[in-house]
Amino acid sequence: MEPSTTKEFDWFDKPKVRKGLFRTFIGLCILSIILQFTPPDAHHHGHFGEPWWVPAYAILGFAACAVIFLVAKTLGFVLKRKEDYWGVVEDETLPEDIDESIR
C-alpha cells in the first residue's frame, strides 16, 4: 500500500476556506452578543438572581477563556524542556524489524 501524500486537513490551508471559517466565527460571535440582549426572563435563569448588567454572561465567558489561555501559556513555559532533554539521539536509523516501505 502506497502512503498518501495529501495532508489530512489540507482543505484548511485554502485561503477561501479560511476566510469562510473566519466570517462564520465572527458571525456567531455577533449573534451571541445580540442574544445577550434578550429579556432575562426569556433566556437566563441564574442561580444567584438576575445579573445587574445584560451582557454579564458574555463578559464572564470571555474572562474565563482569557484566564484559561493565560494559565495554559504559563504552564507551557514552566513545563517546557530543551530538545535534548532525554539525551542526544545517537542513531537515527530504524530498527531492523520495521517494514521497508515506511523508510
N, C-alpha and C positions, 0 to 999 in steps of 0.2 A: 504494500500500500504506500502510495506516494504522499509525503507530508504536504499539507496545504500551505500555500504561500500567502494567502489572504489573512488579514487580521480579523479577529472575531468582531471587533467593534469598528471596522473601517468606515461604516456609514456615518459615524460621529465626526470623522475628520473632514467631511464635506462642508464647505462654508455655508451652503444653502440650508443644510440640516441644522447646523449650529445657530444660524440666525433664526430659524423657525422655533427651535427649542428655547432660545433666549426670549423671543417675543411671547411665547406661551407662558414662560415663567413670569415675565413682567405682567402679563395679563392676569394670571392667577393671583399675583401679589396685589394688584389693584382691586381685583374682585374681593379678596379677603378684607381689604381696608374698607371698601364700600359696605360689605356685610357687617362690619363692626358698628355701623351707624344705624342698624335696625333697632327697633324698640327693645329694651332689655327684657321685658316680659315675654316677648315673642321668641327670643333666641337664647338668652343666657339665664341660667338659674344657679346663681352662685351659692356656695355652702355658707359663706360668711356675709350674706347680704349682697345687694347690687353694688357694682363699682361706682365710685363717685365721678368717674370720668369715662365717657363712652369707649374710646379706643384703648382702655386699660389692658385688655387681654392681648391686643396686638403688641403693645409696648412690653408687656411681661414676657410674651413669647420671644420677641427679639432679644431682650436682655438675657433670657435663659440660653438662647442659642449662642450669643456672644460669649457668655461665661463658659459654655461647653467648648467653644473654639479656643478660647484663651487657655483653659486647662489642658486641652489636647496639645497645643503648641508648647506649653511649659513642660508637659510630660515628654514630648519629643526631644526637647533639649536636655532634659535630665537623663533620659534613658538612652540617648544616642551613644554609640560606641564607634571606635575607629574601625576602618575597613578590615584591618588585620587583627582584630580583637582575639580571634580564635587561633591566631598564628598565621604564618606565611604558608601559602599553598605551594608545595614544592613540585608536585607532579600534577599537571592538568589533564593527563590522559585518562580516558575512561577505562574502567575495569574490563578484563577480557570477556566476561560473561554478558556484556552489553551487545545488543544486536548491531550489526554493521550499518544497517540502513539509517540509523539516527546519528551517526558520526558526522 
